[in-house]
Amino acid sequence: MLQEALKLAREGQDTSDADLFEELRIPSVSALPRHRDDVRRNAKWLAERMESLGLTTSITDVAGGRHPVLQGDLVVDPKAATLTIYGHYDVQPADPVDQWVTPPFEPAVRDGRVFARGAADNKGNHMAALKAVEFCRKAGGPPVNVRFLIEGEEEITGEALGNYAREHAERLRTDCVLVWDGGFTEDGQPALTVGLRGILYVELVAIGPGIDLHSGTYGGVAPNPLNTLAHVISALKGRDGRITIPGFYDRVREATPQELQDWARPAEYAERLKQLMQAGALEGEAEYPPLVRQWARPTLDVHGLIGGFTDEGVKTVIPSRGMAKVSMRLVPDQDPLEILDTLQAYVQELSTPGVTIQLRRLGSTRPVLIGADHAPARAAMKAFEEAFGKKPKMVRSGGSIPVAIDLQEALKAPMVSSGLPEADSAPHSPNERYSLDHYHRGIEMLIRFMYALES
């Protein structure tokens, strides 16, 4: 049945592409209220595809959540092992839209890659998994029971699926969890992710005068919330990359000597990073190698500043308020809620007279370490090597998958974290792209993985 499923996958590549492109046309942007119906439409679209393969599905609105959780179950044999596959159907906003070569929700193929928002993160991954199940079904399998848990809040650090997993942990018991939301290394190798950074994402709203003011009449006496935000943000992190929040580094678990040895990269790695980023320099804590800064050191970054007059031309206004969005990537054993409390007090200290700063948590999750010394990880390594001709590397990820810690703690099953996009696939950026060769090989890898789990 394995060989038949692989044969069907190779013969069905055009159909696999068409299904992926159809999903990519759905603008399932979870952060923007105007796309709320599109996000739900994407969940229903996936549910219909699953049901056509014989899966039993449910779309659940979790209390406190913004977008629904999709569960799809295929029981081939109650005595067989169960594989749970995680993914997300929501995507990032496409801004700045004017930097896209082709419209972000009209998939376009160039040089063997499909360009569209969500292609790499995460529709190309979960669609490969769904197609793998489809070809296994047509070949008389798969050899394991399969469960999909697909959420619509990953890009907004939502808590719906995490709460759902903890509430239904007994019903969701499984033999393996595949967190299918990673990618390949910068040197083109498959990767098993053994660590993910956590995140604390906050919004700072600075409130000053009751109305916008003329800067000629009131400049020199009026508190300016944007000036205050600039002071606060610049004070949160020094030019040396060190974050100044009191106690921020107290819980940081340093990388071990063995990890540092395993993570060693040649000097050319820094140049490769600059090429990928299209940047002229690297920043951060100079005493740590670039890869350690990416994987095992915490960060603080500003994602947006809004306030005052930003249109073409001139308007000399002192704004009554301003807003900044800031996130911190966290490493073991940092606790986002502890840091939130300290940050709240610290921001008030940094504020200036006449300006009040309100801090709101937009999302948070703890970092997670994932073991790889178990049968499912070995099965994934074997499947990758057979499908791509390359042995996977063990890596940490600088990114966060908020629900990973919930799935790990609630389901208590061996976890494998990986994915298919190349390192330069530009997730979250204009012209996000996804290799169709990786997509096709990834379908074959997942078919092999399911059969390897059986043995």
C-alpha positions in Angstrom: 0.0 0.0 0.0 2.9 2.4 0.6 4.2 2.1 -2.9 0.7 2.5 -4.3 0.1 5.7 -2.2 3.5 7.1 -3.4 2.5 6.3 -7.0 -0.8 8.1 -6.7 0.9 11.1 -5.1 3.2 11.4 -8.1 0.4 11.1 -10.6 -1.8 13.5 -8.7 0.6 16.5 -8.4 -1.5 18.8 -10.6 -4.6 18.1 -8.4 -2.5 18.7 -5.3 -1.4 22.0 -6.7 -4.9 23.0 -7.6 -6.2 22.2 -4.1 -3.4 24.2 -2.5 -4.0 27.2 -4.8 -7.8 27.1 -4.0 -7.1 27.4 -0.3 -4.5 30.2 -0.8 -7.2 32.3 -2.4 -9.1 32.6 0.9 -7.8 35.7 2.8 -8.0 34.1 6.2 -6.3 37.0 8.1 -7.0 36.3 11.7 -5.8 39.7 13.0 -8.2 41.9 11.0 -11.9 41.9 12.0 -12.9 42.5 8.4 -11.6 39.1 7.5 -13.5 37.3 10.3 -15.9 35.6 7.9 -13.0 34.6 5.6 -11.2 32.9 8.5 -14.4 30.8 9.3 -14.8 30.1 5.6 -11.3 28.6 5.5 -12.2 26.4 8.4 -15.3 25.2 6.6 -13.4 24.7 3.3 -10.9 22.4 5.1 -13.7 20.6 6.9 -15.4 19.8 3.6 -12.1 18.4 2.1 -11.7 16.3 5.2 -15.2 14.9 5.1 -14.8 14.0 1.4 -12.0 11.7 2.6 -14.1 10.1 5.2 -13.0 12.1 8.2 -15.4 13.1 11.0 -15.1 16.8 11.6 -16.1 19.5 14.1 -15.7 23.2 14.0 -15.8 24.5 17.6 -15.9 28.1 18.9 -14.0 28.0 22.2 -15.0 30.4 25.0 -12.7 33.4 24.8 -11.4 32.6 21.4 -11.8 34.7 18.3 -11.7 32.0 15.6 -12.8 28.3 15.6 -10.9 25.1 16.1 -11.2 22.5 13.4 -10.9 18.8 14.4 -10.9 16.0 11.8 -10.7 12.3 12.7 -10.1 9.3 10.6 -10.3 6.0 12.5 -9.0 3.1 10.4 -8.6 0.6 13.2 -9.4 1.3 16.9 -6.3 -0.8 17.8 -3.9 1.1 15.6 -1.8 4.0 16.7 -3.1 7.6 16.4 -1.2 10.4 14.8 -2.3 13.9 15.6 -1.3 16.6 13.1 -1.3 20.2 14.1 -1.5 23.2 11.7 -3.2 26.6 11.3 -5.4 28.0 8.6 -5.0 31.6 9.5 -2.4 33.9 7.9 -0.7 37.2 8.5 -1.9 40.5 7.0 -0.4 41.0 3.5 0.8 44.6 4.2 2.7 46.3 2.6 0.6 45.1 -0.4 2.4 47.5 -2.8 5.6 45.4 -2.4 4.0 42.2 -3.7 4.9 41.4 -7.4 1.5 39.7 -7.8 -1.6 40.1 -5.6 -1.1 38.2 -2.2 -4.3 36.2 -2.5 -4.0 35.3 -6.2 -1.5 32.4 -6.2 1.2 32.8 -9.0 3.8 30.3 -9.9 7.3 31.5 -10.8 10.5 29.5 -10.9 8.9 26.5 -9.4 7.4 28.4 -6.4 3.9 29.5 -5.6 3.7 33.1 -4.4 0.8 33.9 -2.0 0.2 34.9 1.6 0.0 31.7 3.7 1.8 29.5 1.1 4.6 28.7 3.4 3.0 29.6 6.7 1.0 27.3 7.1 -1.3 26.3 4.3 1.4 24.5 2.2 2.3 22.4 5.3 -1.2 21.3 6.3 -2.4 20.8 2.7 0.6 18.4 2.2 -0.6 16.5 5.2 -4.2 16.4 4.0 -3.1 15.2 0.5 -0.9 12.5 2.1 -4.0 11.2 3.9 -6.0 11.3 0.7 -3.5 9.3 -1.3 -3.1 6.8 1.5 -6.9 6.4 1.5 -7.0 5.7 -2.2 -4.3 3.1 -1.7 -6.2 1.3 1.0 -4.7 3.0 4.1 -3.4 4.9 6.0 -1.9 2.4 8.5 -2.6 4.7 11.5 -5.5 6.6 12.7 -5.2 10.3 11.9 -6.4 13.4 13.7 -6.1 16.9 12.5 -6.2 19.9 14.9 -6.1 23.0 12.8 -6.5 26.4 14.4 -7.3 29.9 13.2 -5.4 31.9 15.9 -1.8 31.0 15.6 -0.8 34.3 14.0 -2.5 36.3 16.8 -1.0 34.1 19.6 -4.6 32.9 20.4 -5.5 30.5 23.2 -8.5 28.8 21.8 -6.8 25.6 20.7 -4.6 25.4 23.8 -7.7 25.6 26.0 -9.5 23.1 23.8 -6.7 20.6 24.1 -6.5 21.0 27.8 -10.3 20.7 28.3 -10.6 17.6 26.0 -7.2 16.0 26.8 -8.6 12.6 27.6 -10.7 12.4 24.5 -7.7 13.6 22.4 -5.3 11.0 23.6 -2.8 10.1 20.9 0.4 8.2 20.3 2.2 11.0 18.5 1.8 14.8 17.8 3.2 16.2 14.6 3.6 20.0 15.0 3.7 20.6 11.2 4.6 24.3 11.2 8.4 24.4 10.6 10.7 24.5 7.7 14.2 23.7 6.3 17.5 25.1 7.5 19.3 28.0 5.8 21.6 25.4 4.0 18.7 23.5 2.5 18.5 20.6 5.0 15.3 19.2 6.5 15.0 20.0 10.2 13.4 18.6 13.3 12.8 21.4 15.7 13.7 20.6 19.3 13.0 23.9 20.8 10.8 26.9 20.2 11.0 30.3 21.8 8.0 31.7 23.7 6.5 35.1 23.2 5.0 38.1 25.0 3.2 40.5 22.7 1.9 43.8 24.1 0.4 47.0 23.0 1.4 50.3 24.6 -1.1 53.2 24.3 0.3 56.6 25.4 -2.4 59.1 26.3 -1.6 62.8 26.7 -3.7 66.0 26.0 -7.5 65.6 25.6 -7.3 66.7 22.0 -4.7 67.1 19.2 -2.9 70.4 19.6 -1.3 73.0 17.3 2.5 72.5 17.7 3.1 76.2 17.3 0.7 77.4 19.9 1.3 74.6 22.4 4.7 73.2 21.4 7.1 73.5 24.4 4.4 73.1 27.0 2.2 70.2 25.8 3.0 66.6 26.7 3.6 64.6 23.4 2.6 60.9 23.7 4.7 60.0 20.6 7.8 61.6 22.1 7.1 59.6 25.3 6.7 56.4 23.3 10.0 57.1 21.6 11.7 57.6 25.0 10.1 54.4 26.5 10.9 52.2 23.5 14.5 53.4 23.2 15.0 52.8 26.9 13.7 49.2 26.7 16.7 48.0 24.8 20.3 49.3 24.5 22.3 49.6 21.4 24.2 46.6 22.5 21.1 44.5 22.2 20.6 44.1 26.0 17.0 44.4 27.2 16.7 46.6 30.3 13.5 45.4 31.8 14.4 44.6 35.5 15.0 40.9 36.1 14.5 40.1 32.4 17.5 37.7 32.2 17.1 36.2 35.7 15.5 33.0 34.4 17.3 32.6 31.1 18.7 29.1 30.7 22.0 29.3 28.9 22.8 27.0 26.1 25.0 24.1 27.1 28.6 23.6 25.9 27.4 20.6 23.8 24.6 22.7 22.3 27.0 25.5 21.4 29.3 23.0 19.8 26.5 21.4 17.8 25.3 24.9 16.7 28.7 26.1 15.5 28.5 27.6 12.0 31.3 28.9 9.7 31.9 32.6 9.4 30.0 32.6 6.1 26.8 32.0 8.1 26.6 35.7 9.0 26.8 36.7 5.4 24.1 34.2 4.5 21.8 35.7 7.1 22.4 39.2 5.7 21.5 37.9 2.2 18.3 36.2 3.5 17.3 39.4 5.3 18.5 41.8 2.6 20.2 43.7 5.4 23.6 45.4 5.6 24.5 44.3 9.1 23.6 42.0 12.0 22.6 43.5 15.4 22.2 42.1 18.9 24.4 40.8 21.7 27.8 40.7 20.0 29.2 38.3 22.6 26.9 35.5 21.3 27.2 33.9 17.8 24.3 34.8 15.4 22.7 31.4 15.6 22.7 31.5 19.4 21.0 35.0 19.3 18.4 33.5 17.0 17.7 30.3 19.0 18.6 30.7 22.6 18.6 34.4 23.5 15.5 36.5 24.2 14.6 39.5 22.1 12.5 42.7 22.1 11.2 44.2 18.9 8.9 47.0 17.9 6.4 45.9 15.2 4.4 49.1 14.7 4.0 52.7 15.8 0.8 54.7 15.1 -0.2 58.2 16.1 -0.5 61.7 14.9 -0.4 62.7 11.2 1.0 60.1 8.8 -0.5 61.1 5.4 1.3 62.9 2.6 2.3 66.5 3.2 2.5 68.5 6.5 0.3 68.9 9.5 1.9 70.3 12.6 0.0 68.5 15.3 0.8 67.3 18.7 -1.2 64.1 18.9 -3.4 63.3 21.9 -2.4 59.7 21.9 0.0 57.2 20.3 0.3 53.4 20.1 3.2 50.9 19.8 3.1 47.2 19.4 6.1 45.4 21.0 7.0 41.7 21.4 9.5 39.8 23.3 10.7 36.4 22.2 11.4 34.3 25.3 13.7 31.3 26.0 13.6 28.5 28.6 12.9 29.2 31.5 11.4 32.6 31.1 7.7 33.2 32.1 5.8 35.7 30.0 3.3 36.6 32.8 6.2 37.3 35.3 7.8 39.6 32.7 4.5 41.3 31.9 4.1 42.3 35.6 7.6 43.8 35.7 7.2 45.5 32.3 4.0 47.1 33.4 5.7 48.8 36.3 8.9 49.6 34.3 6.9 51.4 31.6 5.3 53.6 34.1 8.7 54.6 35.5 9.9 55.4 32.0 6.9 57.6 31.1 7.0 61.4 31.1 4.9 63.9 33.0 1.4 64.4 31.6 1.4 61.1 29.6 -0.3 57.9 30.8 0.7 54.6 29.3 -1.8 51.8 29.2 -0.3 48.4 28.6 -2.4 45.5 27.1 -1.3 41.9 26.6 -2.2 40.8 23.1 -0.8 37.3 23.5 1.8 35.2 25.2 3.1 31.7 25.4 5.9 29.9 27.2 9.0 28.5 25.4 9.1 24.7 24.8 11.8 22.1 24.5 10.9 19.0 22.4 12.7 15.7 22.8 13.8 13.7 19.8 14.9 10.5 21.3 11.8 8.5 20.5 10.3 6.3 17.7 8.2 9.0 16.0 11.3 11.3 15.6 13.3 8.4 14.2 10.4 7.7 11.8 10.3 11.3 10.7 14.1 11.3 10.1 13.8 8.2 8.0 10.9 9.6 6.0 12.7 12.8 5.3 15.8 11.1 4.1 13.9 8.8 1.8 11.8 11.6 0.3 14.5 14.4 0.1 17.7 12.4 0.1 19.0 14.4 3.0 19.2 13.6 6.7 17.4 16.1 8.9 19.3 18.4 11.3 18.2 18.9 14.9 17.6 22.7 15.4 15.9 25.1 17.6 13.6 27.8 16.2 13.6 31.4 17.0 9.9 31.5 16.3 7.0 30.5 18.5 4.1 28.1 18.1 1.9 29.2 21.0 -0.1 25.9 21.2 3.0 23.7 21.3 3.4 23.8 25.1 -0.3 23.1 25.5 -0.2 20.1 23.2 2.9 18.8 25.0 1.5 19.2 28.5 -2.1 18.2 27.8 -1.6 15.2 25.5 1.7 13.9 27.0 2.6 12.2 23.7 5.9 12.1 21.8 6.1 15.2 19.7 7.8 15.9 16.3 8.0 19.5 15.1 9.0 20.1 11.5 7.8 21.4 8.1 8.5 21.9 4.4 9.2 25.6 3.5 12.7 26.7 2.5 14.5 29.2 4.7 14.0 32.0 2.3 10.3 31.5 1.9 9.6 34.9 3.4 6.7 34.1 5.8 5.1 37.3 7.2 6.8 39.3 4.4 5.7 40.5 1.0 6.1 37.8 -1.8 5.8 34.9 0.6 6.6 31.7 -1.5 6.6 28.0 -1.3 8.6 25.4 -3.3 6.2 23.1 -5.2 9.0 20.5 -5.3 9.1 20.6 -1.5 5.3 20.4 -1.4 5.3 17.3 -3.6 8.2 15.6 -1.8 6.6 16.6 1.5 3.5 14.7 0.6 5.6 11.7 -0.1 7.5 12.2 3.2 4.3 12.3 5.2 3.1 9.1 3.5 6.4 7.4 4.4 6.1 8.8 7.9 2.7 7.3 8.5 3.9 3.9 7.3 7.1 4.2 9.4 4.9 4.8 12.5 3.2 1.5 11.9 6.4 -0.5 12.0 
